[in-house]
């Protein structure tokens, strides 16, 4: 992964964390790693633990974000 792609991914995660926080979620972890892989964001919403995979789109070329 290039440095540029890594920075874009981090900025997407920053945006997602801000949005989740604004909606009342508590961010528990970012880029949580295990030997099986990585989860971008782990958050809490009341009694629920939420696992979030962030996908950043830089253009609308391949459809809207909800379509990805």
LINCOR-V117482 format. One record per helix or strand. SS is the DSSP state (alpha for helix, beta for strand). FROM is the first residue (numbers start at 1). LEN is the number of residues. If there is no record, write none. Layout:
BEGIN
ss->{SS:SS}
from->{FROM:FROM}
len->{LEN:LEN}
END
This chain:
BEGIN
ss->{alpha:beta:beta:beta:alpha}
from->{3:26:37:48:65}
len->{20:9:9:5:3}
END
